[in-house]
Protein backbone atom coordinates (compact mmCIF):
# COMPACT_ATOMS: atom_id res chain seq x y z
CA UNK A 1 0.00 0.00 0.00
CA UNK A 2 1.53 3.26 -1.15
CA UNK A 3 0.35 6.85 -0.82
CA UNK A 4 1.95 9.81 -2.59
CA UNK A 5 1.62 13.58 -2.21
CA UNK A 6 3.76 16.62 -2.97
CA UNK A 7 5.17 19.09 -0.47
CA UNK A 8 8.03 21.58 -0.33
CA UNK A 9 10.87 22.74 1.89
CA UNK A 10 12.76 26.00 1.99
CA UNK A 11 16.45 26.26 1.14
CA UNK A 12 17.33 29.85 1.89
CA UNK A 13 14.66 31.97 0.22
CA UNK A 14 13.90 29.40 -2.48
CA UNK A 15 11.70 26.29 -2.28
CA UNK A 16 12.47 22.71 -3.29
CA UNK A 17 9.56 20.45 -4.09
CA UNK A 18 9.47 17.20 -2.13
CA UNK A 19 7.83 13.94 -3.19
CA UNK A 20 6.23 12.44 -0.09
CA UNK A 21 5.79 8.66 -0.26
CA UNK A 22 4.22 6.55 2.48
CA UNK A 23 4.46 2.75 2.48
CA UNK A 24 2.45 0.53 4.84
CA UNK A 25 4.23 -2.75 5.50
CA UNK A 26 4.07 -5.70 7.82
CA UNK A 27 5.46 -5.82 11.32
CA UNK A 28 4.79 -4.04 14.58
CA UNK A 29 3.13 -0.60 14.29
CA UNK A 30 5.85 2.06 14.02
CA UNK A 31 6.63 5.13 11.95
CA UNK A 32 10.04 5.76 10.36
CA UNK A 33 10.96 8.78 8.23
CA UNK A 34 13.84 8.70 5.75
CA UNK A 35 15.26 11.28 3.33
CA UNK A 36 17.25 13.52 5.68
CA UNK A 37 14.36 14.74 7.85
CA UNK A 38 15.25 17.38 10.43
CA UNK A 39 14.09 17.15 14.04
CA UNK A 40 11.22 19.54 13.22
CA UNK A 41 9.93 17.07 10.61
CA UNK A 42 10.21 14.16 13.06
CA UNK A 43 8.33 16.16 15.68
CA UNK A 44 5.63 16.72 13.06
CA UNK A 45 4.86 12.98 13.14
CA UNK A 46 3.65 13.36 16.73
CA UNK A 47 1.47 16.31 15.67
CA UNK A 48 0.07 14.20 12.84
CA UNK A 49 -0.89 11.38 15.24
CA UNK A 50 -2.99 13.74 17.34
CA UNK A 51 -4.41 15.59 14.30
CA UNK A 52 -5.65 12.31 12.76
CA UNK A 53 -7.38 11.31 15.97
CA UNK A 54 -9.13 14.69 16.45
CA UNK A 55 -10.15 14.81 12.76
CA UNK A 56 -11.99 11.47 12.86
CA UNK A 57 -9.34 9.39 11.11
CA UNK A 58 -7.50 6.36 12.47
CA UNK A 59 -3.75 5.88 12.54
CA UNK A 60 -2.82 2.88 10.35
CA UNK A 61 -1.79 -0.13 12.43
CA UNK A 62 1.16 -1.01 10.20
CA UNK A 63 4.83 -0.39 10.00
CA UNK A 64 4.88 3.01 8.26
CA UNK A 65 7.82 4.18 6.16
CA UNK A 66 7.80 7.83 5.08
CA UNK A 67 10.19 8.69 2.26
CA UNK A 68 10.99 12.33 1.48
CA UNK A 69 12.61 12.68 -1.92
CA UNK A 70 15.08 13.85 -3.10
CA UNK A 71 17.05 12.12 -0.39
CA UNK A 72 20.12 14.36 -0.57
CA UNK A 73 18.28 17.56 0.49
CA UNK A 74 17.83 18.16 4.20
CA UNK A 75 14.15 18.59 5.09
CA UNK A 76 13.38 21.25 7.69
CA UNK A 77 10.24 22.98 8.93
CA UNK A 78 6.62 22.18 9.68
CA UNK A 79 5.28 22.68 6.14
CA UNK A 80 5.52 18.92 5.47
CA UNK A 81 2.92 18.06 8.15
CA UNK A 82 -0.01 18.35 5.74
CA UNK A 83 1.44 16.38 2.79
CA UNK A 84 2.69 13.61 5.11
CA UNK A 85 -0.73 13.28 6.76
CA UNK A 86 -2.49 13.20 3.37
CA UNK A 87 -0.09 10.57 2.00
CA UNK A 88 -0.50 8.46 5.15
CA UNK A 89 -4.29 8.42 4.83
CA UNK A 90 -4.11 7.78 1.08
CA UNK A 91 -1.88 4.74 1.68
CA UNK A 92 -4.40 3.38 4.19
CA UNK A 93 -7.33 3.91 1.85
CA UNK A 94 -8.99 6.47 4.12
CA UNK A 95 -8.56 9.33 1.68
CA UNK A 96 -8.63 8.30 -1.92
CA UNK A 97 -7.40 11.21 -4.03
CA UNK A 98 -7.22 11.72 -7.77
CA UNK A 99 -4.88 14.75 -7.69
CA UNK A 100 -2.97 14.56 -4.42
CA UNK A 101 0.40 14.36 -6.17
CA UNK A 102 -0.37 17.11 -8.68
CA UNK A 103 -1.17 19.73 -6.03
CA UNK A 104 1.59 20.97 -3.73
CA UNK A 105 0.49 20.90 -0.09
CA UNK A 106 2.03 23.15 2.57
CA UNK A 107 0.79 23.54 6.11
CA UNK A 108 1.53 22.84 9.76
CA UNK A 109 -1.01 20.73 11.62
CA UNK A 110 -2.33 21.59 15.05
CA UNK A 111 -3.12 18.81 17.47
CA UNK A 112 -6.83 19.37 16.81
CA UNK A 113 -6.37 19.00 13.05
CA UNK A 114 -6.33 22.68 12.12
CA UNK A 115 -4.05 23.76 9.25
CA UNK A 116 -1.72 26.54 10.35
CA UNK A 117 0.22 28.97 8.13
CA UNK A 118 3.88 28.38 7.33
CA UNK A 119 6.68 30.62 6.12
CA UNK A 120 7.94 30.79 2.56
CA UNK A 121 4.62 30.20 0.79
CA UNK A 122 5.47 32.60 -2.04
CA UNK A 123 8.62 30.60 -2.80
CA UNK A 124 6.63 27.34 -2.59
CA UNK A 125 3.95 28.64 -4.97
CA UNK A 126 6.64 29.89 -7.37
CA UNK A 127 8.31 26.47 -7.40
CA UNK A 128 4.94 24.76 -7.94
CA UNK A 129 4.16 26.97 -10.93
CA UNK A 130 7.63 26.46 -12.41
CA UNK A 131 7.26 22.67 -12.18
CA UNK A 132 3.89 22.70 -13.94
CA UNK A 133 1.83 21.56 -10.92
CA UNK A 134 -1.89 22.25 -11.06
CA UNK A 135 -1.96 24.39 -7.90
CA UNK A 136 -1.16 24.68 -4.20
CA UNK A 137 -3.19 23.96 -1.09
CA UNK A 138 -2.31 26.09 1.94
CA UNK A 139 -3.73 27.49 5.16
CA UNK A 140 -6.23 30.33 4.83
CA UNK A 141 -3.71 32.83 6.21
CA UNK A 142 -1.27 31.98 3.38
CA UNK A 143 -3.74 32.31 0.49
CA UNK A 144 -3.07 35.98 -0.36
CA UNK A 145 0.66 35.34 -0.49
CA UNK A 146 0.32 32.25 -2.71
CA UNK A 147 -1.94 34.20 -5.07
CA UNK A 148 0.91 36.59 -5.84
CA UNK A 149 1.99 33.98 -8.39
CA UNK A 150 -0.16 34.74 -11.44
CA UNK A 151 -2.53 32.13 -12.87
CA UNK A 152 -1.69 29.52 -10.25
CA UNK A 153 -4.82 27.99 -8.65
CA UNK A 154 -4.76 28.25 -4.86
CA UNK A 155 -6.98 26.31 -2.47
CA UNK A 156 -7.43 27.14 1.21
CA UNK A 157 -7.97 24.62 4.00
CA UNK A 158 -8.88 25.37 7.58
CA UNK A 159 -8.56 21.77 8.80
CA UNK A 160 -7.07 18.46 7.72
CA UNK A 161 -10.59 17.23 6.86
CA UNK A 162 -11.08 20.27 4.60
CA UNK A 163 -7.80 19.56 2.82
CA UNK A 164 -8.72 15.95 2.12
CA UNK A 165 -12.17 16.96 0.87
CA UNK A 166 -10.55 19.38 -1.57
CA UNK A 167 -8.16 16.72 -2.82
CA UNK A 168 -10.99 14.24 -3.38
CA UNK A 169 -12.97 16.66 -5.55
CA UNK A 170 -11.01 17.82 -8.63
CA UNK A 171 -13.91 20.08 -9.65
CA UNK A 172 -13.73 22.20 -6.49
CA UNK A 173 -12.98 25.78 -7.66
CA UNK A 174 -9.89 27.56 -6.41
CA UNK A 175 -10.15 30.35 -3.86
CA UNK A 176 -11.16 33.64 -5.56
CA UNK A 177 -8.23 35.99 -6.01
CA UNK A 178 -7.82 39.04 -3.77
CA UNK A 179 -6.05 42.36 -4.42
CA UNK A 180 -2.59 40.85 -4.18
CA UNK A 181 -1.96 40.48 -0.48
CA UNK A 182 -1.85 42.66 2.59
CA UNK A 183 0.80 45.24 3.31
CA UNK A 184 3.98 44.09 4.98
CA UNK A 185 4.76 44.37 8.68
CA UNK A 186 5.28 47.86 10.14
CA UNK A 187 9.10 47.63 10.07
CA UNK A 188 9.20 46.55 6.42
CA UNK A 189 9.78 50.14 5.41
CA UNK A 190 9.65 53.75 6.40
CA UNK A 191 8.45 57.05 5.09
CA UNK A 192 6.63 58.50 8.08
CA UNK A 193 9.68 60.50 9.23
CA UNK A 194 10.09 63.69 7.23
CA UNK A 195 13.42 65.19 6.23
CA UNK A 196 12.07 68.64 7.11
CA UNK A 197 12.38 67.70 10.79
CA UNK A 198 16.18 67.71 10.52
CA UNK A 199 17.61 71.14 11.37
CA UNK A 200 20.79 72.22 9.66
CA UNK A 201 23.06 69.52 8.17
CA UNK A 202 22.72 70.77 4.61
CA UNK A 203 25.77 68.79 3.41
CA UNK A 204 24.50 65.56 4.94
CA UNK A 205 21.03 66.04 3.44
CA UNK A 206 22.58 66.61 0.04
CA UNK A 207 24.60 63.39 0.43
CA UNK A 208 21.42 61.57 1.45
CA UNK A 209 19.70 62.75 -1.73
CA UNK A 210 22.60 61.69 -3.95
CA UNK A 211 22.84 58.29 -2.25
CA UNK A 212 19.11 57.70 -2.72
CA UNK A 213 19.15 58.79 -6.35
CA UNK A 214 21.93 56.41 -7.34
CA UNK A 215 21.68 53.61 -4.79
CA UNK A 216 25.06 54.52 -3.27
CA UNK A 217 26.59 53.43 0.03
CA UNK A 218 26.93 56.25 2.59
CA UNK A 219 29.04 56.76 5.72
CA UNK A 220 28.10 59.45 8.26
CA UNK A 221 30.69 60.49 10.83
CA UNK A 222 30.15 62.96 13.66
CA UNK A 223 29.77 63.52 17.41
CA UNK A 224 26.91 62.08 19.48
CA UNK A 225 23.61 63.92 19.03
CA UNK A 226 24.50 65.53 15.70
CA UNK A 227 21.60 63.79 13.91
CA UNK A 228 23.27 60.84 12.13
CA UNK A 229 20.60 58.32 13.09
CA UNK A 230 17.84 60.85 12.49
CA UNK A 231 19.11 61.42 8.96
CA UNK A 232 19.45 57.71 8.19
CA UNK A 233 15.93 56.92 9.35
CA UNK A 234 14.52 59.43 6.89
CA UNK A 235 16.03 57.63 3.93
CA UNK A 236 12.98 55.41 3.22
CA UNK A 237 10.87 58.55 2.83
CA UNK A 238 12.89 59.79 -0.15
CA UNK A 239 13.49 56.45 -1.88
CA UNK A 240 11.38 55.56 -4.94
CA UNK A 241 8.59 53.01 -4.42
CA UNK A 242 9.22 49.32 -5.01
CA UNK A 243 8.43 48.07 -8.48
CA UNK A 244 6.23 44.97 -8.72
CA UNK A 245 9.22 42.69 -9.42
CA UNK A 246 11.19 44.22 -6.56
CA UNK A 247 8.22 43.78 -4.20
CA UNK A 248 8.00 40.09 -5.10
CA UNK A 249 11.74 39.61 -4.48
CA UNK A 250 11.53 41.33 -1.10
CA UNK A 251 8.38 39.44 -0.13
CA UNK A 252 9.95 36.08 -0.97
CA UNK A 253 12.84 36.75 1.40
CA UNK A 254 10.70 38.18 4.19
CA UNK A 255 8.27 35.28 3.92
CA UNK A 256 11.12 32.77 4.10
CA UNK A 257 12.22 34.47 7.31
CA UNK A 258 8.68 34.30 8.69
CA UNK A 259 8.28 38.08 8.78
CA UNK A 260 5.52 38.61 6.19
CA UNK A 261 2.36 36.87 4.99
CA UNK A 262 1.47 39.25 2.18
CA UNK A 263 3.04 41.58 -0.32
CA UNK A 264 5.69 43.84 1.22
CA UNK A 265 4.94 47.25 -0.24
CA UNK A 266 7.65 49.39 1.35
CA UNK A 267 11.39 49.30 0.92
CA UNK A 268 13.02 47.48 3.84
CA UNK A 269 14.94 49.42 6.45
CA UNK A 270 17.02 47.08 8.61
CA UNK A 271 19.00 48.41 11.56
CA UNK A 272 20.60 45.49 13.46
CA UNK A 273 22.24 46.15 16.83
CA UNK A 274 26.03 46.24 16.85
CA UNK A 275 26.01 43.05 18.91
CA UNK A 276 24.59 41.03 15.99
CA UNK A 277 26.45 37.80 15.28
CA UNK A 278 28.02 36.87 11.97
CA UNK A 279 25.22 34.35 11.32
CA UNK A 280 22.59 36.93 12.24
CA UNK A 281 24.03 39.33 9.69
CA UNK A 282 24.73 36.94 6.82
CA UNK A 283 22.15 34.24 7.59
CA UNK A 284 22.63 30.51 8.01
CA UNK A 285 21.63 27.76 10.38
CA UNK A 286 20.49 24.25 9.34
CA UNK A 287 17.78 25.67 7.05
CA UNK A 288 19.97 28.51 5.72
CA UNK A 289 17.50 31.17 6.77
CA UNK A 290 18.10 34.72 5.50
CA UNK A 291 20.02 37.17 7.68
CA UNK A 292 20.00 40.94 7.84
CA UNK A 293 21.87 41.34 4.53
CA UNK A 294 19.17 39.45 2.63
CA UNK A 295 16.34 41.11 4.55
CA UNK A 296 17.69 44.52 3.51
CA UNK A 297 17.57 43.60 -0.19
CA UNK A 298 15.83 46.33 -2.16
CA UNK A 299 16.11 48.81 0.70
CA UNK A 300 18.54 50.09 3.33
CA UNK A 301 20.89 48.33 5.74
CA UNK A 302 21.72 50.82 8.49
CA UNK A 303 24.63 50.08 10.81
CA UNK A 304 24.69 52.54 13.70
CA UNK A 305 27.91 52.76 15.73
CA UNK A 306 29.76 51.03 12.90
CA UNK A 307 33.05 50.66 14.76
CA UNK A 308 31.33 48.74 17.56
CA UNK A 309 30.37 45.86 15.26
CA UNK A 310 32.41 42.69 15.36
CA UNK A 311 35.34 42.70 12.95
CA UNK A 312 34.31 39.42 11.29
CA UNK A 313 30.79 40.74 10.77
CA UNK A 314 32.07 43.94 9.15
CA UNK A 315 34.48 42.14 6.85
CA UNK A 316 31.67 39.80 5.78
CA UNK A 317 29.97 42.85 4.22
CA UNK A 318 32.66 43.38 1.62
CA UNK A 319 31.79 40.74 -0.96
CA UNK A 320 27.96 41.01 -0.74
CA UNK A 321 27.88 44.79 -1.18
CA UNK A 322 30.30 44.56 -4.10
CA UNK A 323 28.61 41.72 -6.00
CA UNK A 324 25.00 42.23 -4.88
CA UNK A 325 24.58 38.63 -3.78
CA UNK A 326 25.56 36.27 -0.98
CA UNK A 327 26.02 32.52 -1.33
CA UNK A 328 25.92 30.22 1.70
CA UNK A 329 27.17 26.66 1.30
CA UNK A 330 26.55 23.80 3.72
CA UNK A 331 27.03 20.04 3.48
CA UNK A 332 23.51 19.29 2.23
CA UNK A 333 22.39 22.69 0.99
CA UNK A 334 23.41 25.77 -0.94
CA UNK A 335 21.48 29.03 -0.88
CA UNK A 336 21.93 32.26 -2.81
CA UNK A 337 20.49 35.53 -1.52
CA UNK A 338 20.24 38.79 -3.42
CA UNK A 339 21.85 41.61 -1.41
CA UNK A 340 21.31 44.73 -3.50
CA UNK A 341 20.78 47.31 -0.80
CA UNK A 342 22.07 50.71 0.22
CA UNK A 343 24.58 50.38 3.05
CA UNK A 344 24.30 53.40 5.34
CA UNK A 345 26.51 53.54 8.42
CA UNK A 346 27.28 56.05 11.14
CA UNK A 347 30.20 56.33 13.53
CA UNK A 348 31.79 58.64 16.04
CA UNK A 349 35.21 60.08 15.18
CA UNK A 350 36.84 58.80 18.40
CA UNK A 351 36.08 56.78 21.57
CA UNK A 352 34.56 59.77 23.40
CA UNK A 353 32.87 60.99 20.22
CA UNK A 354 34.12 64.59 20.26
CA UNK A 355 37.34 64.55 18.23
CA UNK A 356 37.59 67.79 16.28
CA UNK A 357 35.04 69.59 18.48
CA UNK A 358 35.81 73.32 18.44
CA UNK A 359 35.13 73.54 22.17
CA UNK A 360 37.93 71.09 22.91
CA UNK A 361 35.76 68.50 24.65
CA UNK A 362 37.77 65.53 23.29
CA UNK A 363 40.28 64.00 25.69
CA UNK A 364 41.41 61.15 23.42
CA UNK A 365 45.06 60.89 22.47
CA UNK A 366 46.04 60.75 18.77
CA UNK A 367 46.90 57.06 19.11
CA UNK A 368 43.48 56.32 20.64
CA UNK A 369 41.76 58.14 17.77
CA UNK A 370 43.77 56.23 15.16
CA UNK A 371 43.17 52.92 16.89
CA UNK A 372 39.44 53.61 17.12
CA UNK A 373 39.10 54.62 13.48
CA UNK A 374 41.26 51.62 12.53
CA UNK A 375 38.37 49.34 13.45
CA UNK A 376 36.98 50.31 10.06
CA UNK A 377 39.32 48.60 7.59
CA UNK A 378 40.56 50.35 4.48
CA UNK A 379 38.94 47.85 2.09
CA UNK A 380 35.54 48.31 3.76
CA UNK A 381 35.82 52.11 3.83
CA UNK A 382 36.75 52.03 0.15
CA UNK A 383 33.35 50.51 -0.61
CA UNK A 384 31.46 53.58 0.61
CA UNK A 385 30.63 55.88 -2.28
CA UNK A 386 30.07 58.89 -0.04
CA UNK A 387 31.62 59.81 3.31
CA UNK A 388 30.22 62.88 5.07
CA UNK A 389 31.05 64.73 8.27
CA UNK A 390 27.96 65.48 10.37
CA UNK A 391 28.96 68.25 12.83
CA UNK A 392 27.07 69.27 15.95
CA UNK A 393 24.11 71.52 15.19
CA UNK A 394 24.22 75.12 16.34
CA UNK A 395 21.54 75.76 19.02
CA UNK A 396 20.38 78.80 17.05
CA UNK A 397 19.36 76.50 14.19
CA UNK A 398 17.52 74.21 16.59
CA UNK A 399 15.55 77.17 17.99
CA UNK A 400 14.71 78.69 14.61
CA UNK A 401 11.37 77.90 12.87
CA UNK A 402 11.48 74.90 10.54
CA UNK A 403 12.18 75.99 6.97
CA UNK A 404 13.87 72.87 5.60
CA UNK A 405 12.74 71.09 2.45
CA UNK A 406 10.46 68.11 3.06
CA UNK A 407 10.89 64.50 1.98
CA UNK A 408 8.19 64.71 -0.69
CA UNK A 409 9.99 67.26 -2.87
CA UNK A 410 13.36 65.53 -2.45
CA UNK A 411 11.75 62.25 -3.41
CA UNK A 412 10.47 63.78 -6.66
CA UNK A 413 14.04 64.58 -7.72
CA UNK A 414 15.23 61.13 -6.66
CA UNK A 415 12.49 59.41 -8.65
CA UNK A 416 13.27 61.56 -11.71
CA UNK A 417 16.98 60.69 -11.47
CA UNK A 418 16.22 56.99 -11.15
CA UNK A 419 13.93 57.21 -14.16
CA UNK A 420 16.84 58.54 -16.22
CA UNK A 421 18.93 55.56 -15.09
CA UNK A 422 16.13 53.16 -16.00
CA UNK A 423 15.89 54.68 -19.48
CA UNK A 424 19.62 54.02 -19.99
CA UNK A 425 18.97 50.36 -19.17
CA UNK A 426 22.17 49.84 -17.19
CA UNK A 427 20.82 49.60 -13.64
CA UNK A 428 21.33 51.99 -10.74
CA UNK A 429 24.45 54.15 -10.88
CA UNK A 430 25.72 52.69 -7.61
CA UNK A 431 26.08 49.26 -9.21
CA UNK A 432 27.46 50.19 -12.64
CA UNK A 433 30.35 48.04 -13.83
CA UNK A 434 33.50 49.58 -15.26
CA UNK A 435 32.38 48.71 -18.79
CA UNK A 436 29.04 50.44 -18.15
CA UNK A 437 30.82 53.45 -16.66
CA UNK A 438 32.88 53.75 -19.83
CA UNK A 439 29.64 54.06 -21.77
CA UNK A 440 27.38 56.07 -19.44
CA UNK A 441 29.78 57.99 -17.14
CA UNK A 442 32.43 59.58 -19.32
CA UNK A 443 33.39 63.03 -17.98
CA UNK A 444 34.08 65.92 -20.34
CA UNK A 445 37.75 66.86 -20.85
CA UNK A 446 38.03 69.38 -17.97
CA UNK A 447 36.17 67.08 -15.60
CA UNK A 448 38.38 64.13 -16.59
CA UNK A 449 41.51 66.17 -15.90
CA UNK A 450 40.17 67.16 -12.47
CA UNK A 451 39.32 63.54 -11.67
CA UNK A 452 42.80 62.30 -12.57
CA UNK A 453 44.57 65.07 -10.62
CA UNK A 454 42.41 64.59 -7.53
CA UNK A 455 42.83 60.81 -7.64
CA UNK A 456 46.61 61.18 -7.65
CA UNK A 457 46.53 63.74 -4.85
CA UNK A 458 44.16 61.70 -2.66
CA UNK A 459 45.72 58.34 -3.52
CA UNK A 460 42.44 56.83 -4.65
CA UNK A 461 42.35 53.14 -5.48
CA UNK A 462 40.89 51.91 -8.77
CA UNK A 463 37.69 51.12 -6.87
CA UNK A 464 37.62 54.61 -5.37
CA UNK A 465 38.20 56.12 -8.81
CA UNK A 466 35.19 54.27 -10.20
CA UNK A 467 33.04 55.22 -7.22
CA UNK A 468 33.74 58.90 -7.86
CA UNK A 469 32.56 58.38 -11.44
CA UNK A 470 29.36 56.70 -10.24
CA UNK A 471 28.57 59.51 -7.82
CA UNK A 472 29.33 62.16 -10.47
CA UNK A 473 26.94 60.36 -12.84
CA UNK A 474 24.21 60.53 -10.19
CA UNK A 475 24.79 64.23 -9.52
CA UNK A 476 24.45 64.88 -13.25
CA UNK A 477 21.23 62.83 -13.31
CA UNK A 478 19.80 64.92 -10.47
CA UNK A 479 20.50 68.01 -12.57
CA UNK A 480 19.09 66.39 -15.68
CA UNK A 481 22.43 66.80 -17.46
CA UNK A 482 23.48 64.25 -20.10
CA UNK A 483 27.22 64.83 -19.71
CA UNK A 484 29.37 64.75 -16.56
CA UNK A 485 30.75 68.24 -16.01
CA UNK A 486 33.60 69.56 -13.89
CA UNK A 487 31.28 70.65 -11.07
CA UNK A 488 29.79 67.15 -10.87
CA UNK A 489 33.20 65.56 -10.46
CA UNK A 490 34.30 68.22 -7.94
CA UNK A 491 31.31 67.52 -5.72
CA UNK A 492 31.79 63.76 -6.02
CA UNK A 493 35.44 64.08 -4.96
CA UNK A 494 34.35 65.92 -1.81
CA UNK A 495 32.63 62.74 -0.63
CA UNK A 496 35.77 60.57 -0.73
CA UNK A 497 37.06 62.03 2.55
CA UNK A 498 37.44 59.71 5.50
CA UNK A 499 36.75 60.55 9.14
CA UNK A 500 38.87 63.44 10.40
CA UNK A 501 42.30 62.30 11.52
CA UNK A 502 44.21 63.63 14.54
CA UNK A 503 46.84 66.20 13.81
C-alpha positions, 0 to 999 in steps of 0.5 A, a space after each residue: 500500500 503506497 500513498 503519494 503527495 507533494 510538499 516543499 521545503 525552503 532552502 534559503 529563500 527558495 523552495 524545493 519540491 518534495 515527493 512524499 511517499 508513504 508505504 504501509 508494511 508488515 510488522 509491529 506498528 511504528 513510523 520511520 521517516 527517511 530522506 534527511 528529515 530534520 528534528 522539526 519534521 520528526 516532531 511533526 509525526 507526533 502532531 500528525 498522530 494527534 491531528 488524525 485522531 481529532 479529525 476522525 481518522 485512524 492511525 494505520 496499524 502497520 509499519 509506516 515508512 515515510 520517504 521524502 525525496 530527493 534524499 540528498 536535500 535536508 528537510 526542515 520545517 513544519 510545512 511537510 505536516 499536511 502532505 505527510 498526513 495526506 499521504 499516510 491516509 491515502 496509503 491506508 485507503 482512508 482518503 482516496 485522491 485523484 490529484 494529491 500528487 499534482 497539487 503541492 500541499 504546505 501547512 503545519 497541523 495543530 493537534 486538533 487538526 487545524 491547518 496553520 500557516 507556514 513561512 515561505 509560501 510565495 517561494 513554494 507557490 513559485 516552485 509549484 508553478 515552475 514545475 507545472 503543478 496544477 496548484 497549491 493547497 495552503 492554510 487560509 492565512 497563506 492564500 493571499 501570499 500564494 496568489 501573488 503567483 499569477 494564474 496559479 490555482 490556490 486552495 485554502 484549507 482550515 482543517 485536515 478534513 477540509 484539505 482531504 475533501 478538496 483533494 478528493 474533488 477535482 472540480 472544487 474551484 480555487 479560492 477567488 483571487 484578492 487584491 494581491 496580499 496585505 501590506 507588509 509588517 510595520 518595520 518593512 519600510 519607512 516614510 513616516 519621518 520627514 526630512 524637514 524635521 532635521 535642522 541644519 546639516 545641509 551637506 549631509 542632506 545633500 549626500 542623502 539625496 545623492 545616495 538615494 538617487 543612485 543607490 550609493 553606500 553612505 558613511 556618516 561620521 560625527 559627534 553624538 547627538 548631531 543627527 546621524 541616526 535621524 538622517 538615516 531613518 529618513 532615507 525610506 521617505 525619499 526612496 522611490 517606491 518598489 516596483 512589482 518585481 522588486 516587491 516580489 523579491 523582497 516578499 519572498 525573502 521576508 516570507 522565508 524568514 517568517 516576517 511577512 504573509 502578504 506583499 511587502 509594499 515598502 522598501 526594507 529598512 534594517 537596523 541590526 544592533 552592533 552586537 549582531 552575530 556573523 550568522 545573524 548578519 549573513 544568515 545561516 543555520 540548518 535551514 539557511 535562513 536569511 540574515 540581515 543582509 538578505 532582509 535589507 535587499 531592495 532597501 537600506 541596511 543601516 549600521 549605527 555605531 559602525 566601529 562597535 560591530 564585530 570585525 568578522 561581521 564587518 568584513 563579511 559585508 565586503 563581498 555582498 555589497 560589491 557583487 550584490 549577492 551572498 552565497 551560503 554553502 553547507 554540506 547538504 544545501 546551498 542558498 543564494 540571496 540577493 543583497 542589492 541594498 544601500 549600506 548606510 553607516 554612522 560612527 563617532 570620530 573617536 572613543 569619546 565621540 568629540 574629536 575635532 570639536 571646536 570647544 575642545 571636549 575631546 580627551 582622546 590621544 592621537 593614538 586612541 583616535 587612530 586605533 578607534 578609526 582603525 576598526 573600520 578597515 581600508 577595504 571596507 571604507 573604500 566601498 562607501 561611495 560617499 563619506 560625510 562629516 555630520 557636525 554638531 548643530 548650532 543651538 540657534 538652528 535648533 531654535 529657529 522655525 522649521 524651513 527645511 525642504 520636506 521629503 516629498 519634494 526631495 523624493 520627486 528629484 530622486 524618482 526623476 533621477 532613477 527614471 533617467 537611469 532606468 531609461 539608460 537600461 544599465 541599472 542603478 548608478 551605484 552598481 554600474 560596472 566599469 564597462 558600463 561606466 565607460 559608456 554612461 559615465 564619461 566626464 568631459 575633458 576638464 572634468 576628466 583632468 580634475 578627476 585624474 589630478 584629484 585621484 593622484 593627490 588623494 591616492 584613490 584606489 581603482 575602486 575609489 576612482 570608479 566610485 567617484 565616477 558613479 557619484 558624479 553620474 548621479 549628480 548629473 542625473 539629479 541636474 538632468 544633465 546628459 554629460 558629466 561636467 567639472 562641477 559634478 566631479 568636484 562635488 563627487 570628490 568631496 565625498 571621498 574624505 574619510 573621518 577626520 584624523 588627529 593632527 
